[in-house]
Amino acid sequence: MHVISRKALRHFWERHPDSRISLSRWFKIMQRNEFESFDALRATFPSADLVGDFVVFNIGGNKYRLIASIHFNRARVYVRHILTHDAYNLGRWKT
């Protein structure tokens, strides 16, 4: 999958250094695989959830949430938001 963009991950882990290892791992897994469907993605990321048109990943033992728009037919992953669990729960990212 082509992940757009790693820069968003880097900016987040600069503010939250403890997320770096988990976000780097997520990035490498996404980059090295071509998921053809959400079901195929869930085989690798069982805690991933569909929320509207987005896929939400638990990062760092559920401490952070990565929200992505995934186009399986084009093998593209667009990182939309990376949030702390508390910020995610506020739901502002949905608007």
N, CA, C and O atoms as a GROMACS GRO file, in nm:
protein
  380
    1MET      N    1   0.084  -0.117   0.000
    1MET     CA    2   0.000   0.000   0.000
    1MET      C    3   0.090   0.124   0.000
    1MET      O    4   0.199   0.125   0.057
    2HIS      N    5   0.042   0.224  -0.063
    2HIS     CA    6   0.114   0.352  -0.064
    2HIS      C    7   0.051   0.440   0.043
    2HIS      O    8  -0.066   0.477   0.034
    3VAL      N    9   0.129   0.474   0.145
    3VAL     CA   10   0.079   0.552   0.259
    3VAL      C   11   0.111   0.699   0.236
    3VAL      O   12   0.225   0.737   0.212
    4ILE      N   13   0.007   0.780   0.244
    4ILE     CA   14   0.019   0.924   0.227
    4ILE      C   15  -0.033   0.988   0.356
    4ILE      O   16  -0.155   0.986   0.374
    5SER      N   17   0.041   1.041   0.443
    5SER     CA   18   0.180   1.069   0.429
    5SER      C   19   0.253   1.032   0.558
    5SER      O   20   0.196   1.038   0.667
    6ARG      N   21   0.376   0.995   0.542
    6ARG     CA   22   0.460   0.963   0.658
    6ARG      C   23   0.490   1.090   0.739
    6ARG      O   24   0.515   1.083   0.859
    7LYS      N   25   0.487   1.202   0.672
    7LYS     CA   26   0.513   1.329   0.738
    7LYS      C   27   0.414   1.353   0.853
    7LYS      O   28   0.452   1.404   0.958
    8ALA      N   29   0.289   1.318   0.834
    8ALA     CA   30   0.188   1.333   0.940
    8ALA      C   31   0.224   1.247   1.060
    8ALA      O   32   0.206   1.288   1.174
    9LEU      N   33   0.274   1.127   1.034
    9LEU     CA   34   0.316   1.038   1.143
    9LEU      C   35   0.432   1.101   1.219
    9LEU      O   36   0.434   1.103   1.342
   10ARG      N   37   0.528   1.151   1.144
   10ARG     CA   38   0.647   1.211   1.205
   10ARG      C   39   0.609   1.333   1.291
   10ARG      O   40   0.661   1.349   1.402
   11HIS      N   41   0.521   1.417   1.242
   11HIS     CA   42   0.479   1.533   1.320
   11HIS      C   43   0.412   1.490   1.450
   11HIS      O   44   0.431   1.553   1.554
   12PHE      N   45   0.332   1.384   1.443
   12PHE     CA   46   0.265   1.338   1.564
   12PHE      C   47   0.365   1.283   1.664
   12PHE      O   48   0.357   1.315   1.783
   13TRP      N   49   0.458   1.200   1.618
   13TRP     CA   50   0.550   1.140   1.716
   13TRP      C   51   0.651   1.242   1.769
   13TRP      O   52   0.712   1.218   1.873
   14GLU      N   53   0.668   1.352   1.702
   14GLU     CA   54   0.751   1.459   1.759
   14GLU      C   55   0.682   1.520   1.881
   14GLU      O   56   0.749   1.561   1.976
   15ARG      N   57   0.549   1.526   1.879
   15ARG     CA   58   0.473   1.578   1.993
   15ARG      C   59   0.446   1.471   2.098
   15ARG      O   60   0.429   1.501   2.216
   16HIS      N   61   0.442   1.345   2.053
   16HIS     CA   62   0.415   1.231   2.142
   16HIS      C   63   0.521   1.124   2.116
   16HIS      O   64   0.494   1.025   2.047
   17PRO      N   65   0.642   1.142   2.170
   17PRO     CA   66   0.754   1.052   2.139
   17PRO      C   67   0.728   0.904   2.167
   17PRO      O   68   0.785   0.818   2.101
   18ASP      N   69   0.643   0.874   2.262
   18ASP     CA   70   0.615   0.733   2.292
   18ASP      C   71   0.534   0.665   2.183
   18ASP      O   72   0.518   0.543   2.187
   19SER      N   73   0.483   0.739   2.086
   19SER     CA   74   0.406   0.680   1.976
   19SER      C   75   0.495   0.640   1.858
   19SER      O   76   0.448   0.573   1.766
   20ARG      N   77   0.620   0.679   1.860
   20ARG     CA   78   0.707   0.660   1.743
   20ARG      C   79   0.721   0.513   1.702
   20ARG      O   80   0.704   0.481   1.585
   21ILE      N   81   0.750   0.427   1.795
   21ILE     CA   82   0.771   0.286   1.760
   21ILE      C   83   0.643   0.226   1.702
   21ILE      O   84   0.647   0.157   1.600
   22SER      N   85   0.531   0.252   1.766
   22SER     CA   86   0.403   0.195   1.718
   22SER      C   87   0.364   0.250   1.581
   22SER      O   88   0.318   0.175   1.495
   23LEU      N   89   0.381   0.380   1.561
   23LEU     CA   90   0.348   0.439   1.431
   23LEU      C   91   0.443   0.390   1.322
   23LEU      O   92   0.400   0.366   1.210
   24SER      N   93   0.570   0.376   1.354
   24SER     CA   94   0.666   0.324   1.256
   24SER      C   95   0.632   0.181   1.218
   24SER      O   96   0.641   0.143   1.101
   25ARG      N   97   0.593   0.101   1.316
   25ARG     CA   98   0.554  -0.038   1.289
   25ARG      C   99   0.431  -0.042   1.199
   25ARG      O  100   0.427  -0.118   1.102
   26TRP      N  101   0.330   0.040   1.232
   26TRP     CA  102   0.208   0.046   1.151
   26TRP      C  103   0.244   0.083   1.007
   26TRP      O  104   0.195   0.020   0.913
   27PHE      N  105   0.329   0.185   0.990
   27PHE     CA  106   0.369   0.231   0.858
   27PHE      C  107   0.437   0.120   0.778
   27PHE      O  108   0.405   0.099   0.661
   28LYS      N  109   0.529   0.049   0.841
   28LYS     CA  110   0.601  -0.058   0.771
   28LYS      C  111   0.508  -0.171   0.730
   28LYS      O  112   0.519  -0.224   0.620
   29ILE      N  113   0.417  -0.207   0.817
   29ILE     CA  114   0.321  -0.314   0.784
   29ILE      C  115   0.233  -0.271   0.667
   29ILE      O  116   0.211  -0.349   0.574
   30MET      N  117   0.184  -0.149   0.672
   30MET     CA  118   0.098  -0.100   0.564
   30MET      C  119   0.174  -0.094   0.432
   30MET      O  120   0.122  -0.131   0.328
   31GLN      N  121   0.297  -0.048   0.438
   31GLN     CA  122   0.378  -0.032   0.318
   31GLN      C  123   0.412  -0.167   0.253
   31GLN      O  124   0.422  -0.176   0.131
   32ARG      N  125   0.430  -0.268   0.333
   32ARG     CA  126   0.476  -0.398   0.283
   32ARG      C  127   0.362  -0.490   0.239
   32ARG      O  128   0.387  -0.601   0.193
   33ASN      N  129   0.239  -0.446   0.253
   33ASN     CA  130   0.124  -0.530   0.219
   33ASN      C  131   0.034  -0.460   0.119
   33ASN      O  132   0.032  -0.337   0.109
   34GLU      N  133  -0.039  -0.540   0.045
   34GLU     CA  134  -0.143  -0.490  -0.046
   34GLU      C  135  -0.273  -0.552   0.000
   34GLU      O  136  -0.305  -0.665  -0.037
   35PHE      N  137  -0.348  -0.480   0.079
   35PHE     CA  138  -0.475  -0.529   0.128
   35PHE      C  139  -0.581  -0.505   0.021
   35PHE      O  140  -0.596  -0.393  -0.027
   36GLU      N  141  -0.652  -0.610  -0.015
   36GLU     CA  142  -0.752  -0.599  -0.121
   36GLU      C  143  -0.890  -0.560  -0.068
   36GLU      O  144  -0.977  -0.521  -0.145
   37SER      N  145  -0.908  -0.571   0.064
   37SER     CA  146  -1.039  -0.542   0.122
   37SER      C  147  -1.022  -0.513   0.271
   37SER      O  148  -0.916  -0.534   0.330
   38PHE      N  149  -1.130  -0.464   0.331
   38PHE     CA  150  -1.126  -0.440   0.475
   38PHE      C  151  -1.109  -0.572   0.550
   38PHE      O  152  -1.039  -0.576   0.651
   39ASP      N  153  -1.171  -0.678   0.502
   39ASP     CA  154  -1.154  -0.809   0.568
   39ASP      C  155  -1.009  -0.854   0.566
   39ASP      O  156  -0.960  -0.910   0.664
   40ALA      N  157  -0.940  -0.832   0.456
   40ALA     CA  158  -0.798  -0.868   0.447
   40ALA      C  159  -0.716  -0.783   0.544
   40ALA      O  160  -0.622  -0.832   0.606
   41LEU      N  161  -0.751  -0.657   0.556
   41LEU     CA  162  -0.683  -0.568   0.649
   41LEU      C  163  -0.704  -0.614   0.793
   41LEU      O  164  -0.611  -0.612   0.874
   42ARG      N  165  -0.826  -0.657   0.825
   42ARG     CA  166  -0.857  -0.702   0.961
   42ARG      C  167  -0.781  -0.830   0.997
   42ARG      O  168  -0.761  -0.857   1.116
   43ALA      N  169  -0.741  -0.907   0.900
   43ALA     CA  170  -0.661  -1.026   0.930
   43ALA      C  171  -0.526  -0.985   0.991
   43ALA      O  172  -0.471  -1.059   1.073
   44THR      N  173  -0.474  -0.870   0.952
   44THR     CA  174  -0.348  -0.819   1.006
   44THR      C  175  -0.371  -0.725   1.124
   44THR      O  176  -0.293  -0.725   1.220
   45PHE      N  177  -0.476  -0.646   1.117
   45PHE     CA  178  -0.510  -0.550   1.223
   45PHE      C  179  -0.649  -0.581   1.278
   45PHE      O  180  -0.746  -0.516   1.240
   46PRO      N  181  -0.660  -0.681   1.366
   46PRO     CA  182  -0.793  -0.724   1.412
   46PRO      C  183  -0.872  -0.616   1.486
   46PRO      O  184  -0.995  -0.624   1.492
   47SER      N  185  -0.806  -0.517   1.540
   47SER     CA  186  -0.879  -0.414   1.614
   47SER      C  187  -0.920  -0.296   1.525
   47SER      O  188  -0.980  -0.200   1.575
   48ALA      N  189  -0.889  -0.300   1.397
   48ALA     CA  190  -0.928  -0.192   1.306
   48ALA      C  191  -1.080  -0.190   1.294
   48ALA      O  192  -1.145  -0.294   1.287
   49ASP      N  193  -1.136  -0.069   1.290
   49ASP     CA  194  -1.280  -0.053   1.280
   49ASP      C  195  -1.315   0.040   1.166
   49ASP      O  196  -1.241   0.134   1.135
   50LEU      N  197  -1.429   0.012   1.103
   50LEU     CA  198  -1.484   0.104   1.005
   50LEU      C  199  -1.573   0.203   1.078
   50LEU      O  200  -1.664   0.163   1.150
   51VAL      N  201  -1.547   0.331   1.060
   51VAL     CA  202  -1.630   0.436   1.117
   51VAL      C  203  -1.665   0.528   1.000
   51VAL      O  204  -1.584   0.611   0.959
   52GLY      N  205  -1.784   0.514   0.950
   52GLY     CA  206  -1.822   0.586   0.829
   52GLY      C  207  -1.736   0.539   0.714
   52GLY      O  208  -1.728   0.420   0.685
   53ASP      N  209  -1.671   0.634   0.648
   53ASP     CA  210  -1.583   0.601   0.534
   53ASP      C  211  -1.438   0.582   0.576
   53ASP      O  212  -1.351   0.562   0.491
   54PHE      N  213  -1.412   0.588   0.705
   54PHE     CA  214  -1.275   0.582   0.755
   54PHE      C  215  -1.247   0.450   0.825
   54PHE      O  216  -1.337   0.382   0.874
   55VAL      N  217  -1.118   0.415   0.829
   55VAL     CA  218  -1.071   0.302   0.908
   55VAL      C  219  -0.995   0.359   1.026
   55VAL      O  220  -0.907   0.444   1.010
   56VAL      N  221  -1.030   0.312   1.145
   56VAL     CA  222  -0.968   0.361   1.268
   56VAL      C  223  -0.881   0.250   1.325
   56VAL      O  224  -0.927   0.137   1.347
   57PHE      N  225  -0.754   0.283   1.348
   57PHE     CA  226  -0.657   0.189   1.403
   57PHE      C  227  -0.623   0.228   1.546
   57PHE      O  228  -0.606   0.346   1.576
   58ASN      N  229  -0.613   0.130   1.633
   58ASN     CA  230  -0.562   0.152   1.768
   58ASN      C  231  -0.410   0.147   1.759
   58ASN      O  232  -0.353   0.052   1.705
   59ILE      N  233  -0.346   0.248   1.814
   59ILE     CA  234  -0.200   0.259   1.808
   59ILE      C  235  -0.148   0.270   1.951
   59ILE      O  236  -0.206   0.338   2.035
   60GLY      N  237  -0.038   0.202   1.977
   60GLY     CA  238   0.028   0.216   2.107
   60GLY      C  239  -0.056   0.164   2.222
   60GLY      O  240  -0.069   0.229   2.325
   61GLY      N  241  -0.112   0.045   2.204
   61GLY     CA  242  -0.192  -0.015   2.311
   61GLY      C  243  -0.320   0.063   2.338
   61GLY      O  244  -0.363   0.076   2.452
   62ASN      N  245  -0.380   0.116   2.231
   62ASN     CA  246  -0.506   0.190   2.239
   62ASN      C  247  -0.489   0.330   2.299
   62ASN      O  248  -0.587   0.394   2.336
   63LYS      N  249  -0.366   0.376   2.310
   63LYS     CA  250  -0.341   0.511   2.364
   63LYS      C  251  -0.367   0.617   2.258
   63LYS      O  252  -0.404   0.731   2.289
   64TYR      N  253  -0.347   0.580   2.132
   64TYR     CA  254  -0.365   0.671   2.020
   64TYR      C  255  -0.456   0.607   1.915
   64TYR      O  256  -0.473   0.485   1.912
   65ARG      N  257  -0.514   0.692   1.831
   65ARG     CA  258  -0.598   0.646   1.721
   65ARG      C  259  -0.549   0.708   1.592
   65ARG      O  260  -0.526   0.829   1.584
   66LEU      N  261  -0.534   0.624   1.491
   66LEU     CA  262  -0.497   0.670   1.358
   66LEU      C  263  -0.620   0.651   1.270
   66LEU      O  264  -0.676   0.541   1.262
   67ILE      N  265  -0.662   0.758   1.207
   67ILE     CA  266  -0.781   0.754   1.122
   67ILE      C  267  -0.734   0.772   0.978
   67ILE      O  268  -0.666   0.868   0.944
   68ALA      N  269  -0.773   0.676   0.895
   68ALA     CA  270  -0.725   0.676   0.757
   68ALA      C  271  -0.841   0.653   0.660
   68ALA      O  272  -0.941   0.589   0.692
   69SER      N  273  -0.823   0.707   0.543
   69SER     CA  274  -0.912   0.679   0.431
   69SER      C  275  -0.835   0.581   0.342
   69SER      O  276  -0.727   0.613   0.294
   70ILE      N  277  -0.891   0.464   0.322
   70ILE     CA  278  -0.820   0.361   0.246
   70ILE      C  279  -0.895   0.332   0.117
   70ILE      O  280  -1.015   0.302   0.118
   71HIS      N  281  -0.823   0.340   0.007
   71HIS     CA  282  -0.876   0.308  -0.124
   71HIS      C  283  -0.813   0.175  -0.166
   71HIS      O  284  -0.705   0.171  -0.226
   72PHE      N  285  -0.881   0.068  -0.134
   72PHE     CA  286  -0.826  -0.066  -0.159
   72PHE      C  287  -0.802  -0.090  -0.308
   72PHE      O  288  -0.704  -0.154  -0.345
   73ASN      N  289  -0.889  -0.038  -0.393
   73ASN     CA  290  -0.874  -0.060  -0.538
   73ASN      C  291  -0.752   0.009  -0.597
   73ASN      O  292  -0.703  -0.031  -0.702
   74ARG      N  293  -0.701   0.113  -0.528
   74ARG     CA  294  -0.583   0.184  -0.576
   74ARG      C  295  -0.462   0.163  -0.488
   74ARG      O  296  -0.354   0.218  -0.513
   75ALA      N  297  -0.479   0.082  -0.382
   75ALA     CA  298  -0.370   0.052  -0.287
   75ALA      C  299  -0.312   0.179  -0.226
   75ALA      O  300  -0.191   0.195  -0.215
   76ARG      N  301  -0.402   0.271  -0.186
   76ARG     CA  302  -0.361   0.397  -0.126
   76ARG      C  303  -0.424   0.413   0.012
   76ARG      O  304  -0.541   0.380   0.034
   77VAL      N  305  -0.343   0.465   0.104
   77VAL     CA  306  -0.387   0.492   0.240
   77VAL      C  307  -0.358   0.639   0.269
   77VAL      O  308  -0.243   0.683   0.264
   78TYR      N  309  -0.462   0.712   0.298
   78TYR     CA  310  -0.448   0.854   0.330
   78TYR      C  311  -0.466   0.872   0.480
   78TYR      O  312  -0.574   0.847   0.534
   79VAL      N  313  -0.361   0.915   0.548
   79VAL     CA  314  -0.368   0.940   0.691
   79VAL      C  315  -0.443   1.071   0.709
   79VAL      O  316  -0.397   1.177   0.665
   80ARG      N  317  -0.560   1.064   0.774
   80ARG     CA  318  -0.643   1.182   0.794
   80ARG      C  319  -0.618   1.247   0.929
   80ARG      O  320  -0.609   1.370   0.939
   81HIS      N  321  -0.608   1.166   1.033
   81HIS     CA  322  -0.588   1.218   1.168
   81HIS      C  323  -0.509   1.116   1.250
   81HIS      O  324  -0.520   0.995   1.229
   82ILE      N  325  -0.430   1.166   1.342
   82ILE     CA  326  -0.371   1.084   1.447
   82ILE      C  327  -0.401   1.159   1.575
   82ILE      O  328  -0.364   1.276   1.591
   83LEU      N  329  -0.468   1.093   1.666
   83LEU     CA  330  -0.518   1.159   1.785
   83LEU      C  331  -0.488   1.078   1.910
   83LEU      O  332  -0.468   0.956   1.904
   84THR      N  333  -0.485   1.148   2.022
   84THR     CA  334  -0.484   1.075   2.148
   84THR      C  335  -0.621   1.010   2.164
   84THR      O  336  -0.718   1.051   2.099
   85HIS      N  337  -0.630   0.912   2.248
   85HIS     CA  338  -0.758   0.844   2.270
   85HIS      C  339  -0.863   0.944   2.319
   85HIS      O  340  -0.978   0.940   2.275
   86ASP      N  341  -0.824   1.033   2.410
   86ASP     CA  342  -0.918   1.132   2.462
   86ASP      C  343  -0.968   1.227   2.353
   86ASP      O  344  -1.087   1.256   2.346
   87ALA      N  345  -0.879   1.274   2.268
   87ALA     CA  346  -0.919   1.364   2.158
   87ALA      C  347  -1.010   1.291   2.060
   87ALA      O  348  -1.105   1.350   2.009
   88TYR      N  349  -0.981   1.164   2.034
   88TYR     CA  350  -1.066   1.084   1.947
   88TYR      C  351  -1.207   1.075   2.003
   88TYR      O  352  -1.305   1.089   1.929
   89ASN      N  353  -1.218   1.051   2.132
   89ASN     CA  354  -1.349   1.036   2.195
   89ASN      C  355  -1.434   1.162   2.188
   89ASN      O  356  -1.557   1.153   2.195
   90LEU      N  357  -1.371   1.278   2.175
   90LEU     CA  358  -1.449   1.401   2.160
   90LEU      C  359  -1.526   1.403   2.029
   90LEU      O  360  -1.628   1.471   2.019
   91GLY      N  361  -1.478   1.331   1.928
   91GLY     CA  362  -1.549   1.316   1.801
   91GLY      C  363  -1.539   1.433   1.705
   91GLY      O  364  -1.607   1.432   1.602
   92ARG      N  365  -1.458   1.532   1.735
   92ARG     CA  366  -1.447   1.648   1.647
   92ARG      C  367  -1.390   1.614   1.510
   92ARG      O  368  -1.414   1.686   1.413
   93TRP      N  369  -1.316   1.505   1.501
   93TRP     CA  370  -1.253   1.466   1.375
   93TRP      C  371  -1.358   1.424   1.272
   93TRP      O  372  -1.329   1.420   1.152
   94LYS      N  373  -1.479   1.393   1.316
   94LYS     CA  374  -1.583   1.346   1.224
   94LYS      C  375  -1.643   1.458   1.139
   94LYS      O  376  -1.707   1.431   1.038
   95THR      N  377  -1.621   1.582   1.180
   95THR     CA  378  -1.683   1.694   1.107
   95THR      C  379  -1.593   1.750   1.001
   95THR      O  380  -1.631   1.844   0.931
   0.00000   0.00000   0.00000
